[in-house]
Amino acid sequence: MKRWPGAAARLLLALSVAVSGSAFADPGGDFHGLVEEGEQALRANDAGAALRAYERAAALRHDAVAEWGLVRSWMQAGEYRRALAFSAHAAGAHADVVEGAGLYSWLLHIGGQTALAQQTLDAAMQRQPGNPLLVATAERLRDPAAPPDERLLAGATRQAPYADIALPSQARVMSTGLLLPSGQQALVPAEAVAPNSSLWVRDAQGHTVAARLARVLPELGLAELALDSPLHDPTPLFPVAQRDAFPGSPQMAVEFAARPDALVTPMWPLLHTGFVGSWRTASVYALGSELASVGPHGGPVFDREGRLIGMALRGVDGRPTLLAASALRSAWPQAFAATPAEASRMSPDAVYERAMTMVLQLVALRP
């Protein structure tokens, strides 16, 4: 049987021993081989193959390694709600494996349930004070814009997706962006695109493609990018409200929380809840809530019905603003469709899962 290198091997083995009492007590079948197969599939960004391998492993043994592999496979497939629900089960069923509570708390946090995330993490740290992974998770909850360090990227409870291709080490994350329904175009803050830069976009599942500047709309503060290849098949038009949001109405903003010029690290985006702020200009409002990133922003903003109400941008005072959906619909009518005023309310986890199909990291390599 092949061995896992380094920290990943140690964590996977420790989790197996903690749950089963023996790293080699397979009840039949190649449990460890299936776990390795699942992890290799995740590294290759093949969520389907990873799910099949981890499902077979879970059928052999009720083991934390297989269950956290399933959670990460669903995240790699963009199924946030399923991953979140199953991670609650896995964290409870394997409470002695406190590293799982770290991943569960992070999944809660990125979906806007920060208070519950902190409670989950505090309970785990009471059981095992000083656990390096829990300490690192606590630090990340306090500073979500900080990239995950090696303690959070190793082994069965990795708190990030795998990327399908490596990018140059000198490349930097510039902002969040919005993938249009064609799968071949993206909108990003104009201020995040420097002349003659090499550009890439990466989605919430780690899929990465090169992009080029197609045009700039300075009146909107946006740039349109053309992708070298589609990130996904064409999807239905994005639903937007018939009328723009009004000050004081609830909103949910989703973005990749990263500092300007951060190192290129695959991440899951972060959902922020809040309220639309005051009107500023024709189609721009104050966002009315703080975001983890301090840069150009660029992520989608939704109402309680899951309709897109605009994009978050950086205002002239440095604070986040909302570019209203009406401006987006006027400039890109082929991407946005007005929906009835009366629509069913969506839970934040459902909004987050919808956002995973839209939100992008913009990565640049300057000349």
Sequence and secondary structure as in RCSB ss.txt:
>XXXX:A:sequence
MKRWPGAAARLLLALSVAVSGSAFADPGGDFHGLVEEGEQALRANDAGAALRAYERAAALRHDAVAEWGLVRSWM
QAGEYRRALAFSAHAAGAHADVVEGAGLYSWLLHIGGQTALAQQTLDAAMQRQPGNPLLVATAERLRDPAAPPDE
RLLAGATRQAPYADIALPSQARVMSTGLLLPSGQQALVPAEAVAPNSSLWVRDAQGHTVAARLARVLPELGLAEL
ALDSPLHDPTPLFPVAQRDAFPGSPQMAVEFAARPDALVTPMWPLLHTGFVGSWRTASVYALGSELASVGPHGGP
VFDREGRLIGMALRGVDGRPTLLAASALRSAWPQAFAATPAEASRMSPDAVYERAMTMVLQLVALRP
>XXXX:A:secstr
     HHHHHHHHHHHHHHHS TT  SSS HHHHHHHHHHHHHTT HHHHHHHHHHHHHH   HHHHHHHHHHHH
HTT HHHHHHHHHHHHHHTTT THHHHHHHHHHHHTT HHHHHHHHHHHHHHSTT HHHHHHHHHHH TTS   G
GGSSGGG SS   SS   TT EEEEEEEE TTSSEEEEEGGG  TT EEEEEETT  EEEEEEEEEETTTTEEEE
EESS SS     EEEESS   TT EEEEEE    TTEE      EEEEEE   EEETTEEE  S  S  S EEEE
EE TTS EEEEEEE TTSSEEEEEHHHHHHH TTTEEEE S      HHHHHHHHTTTEEEEEEE  
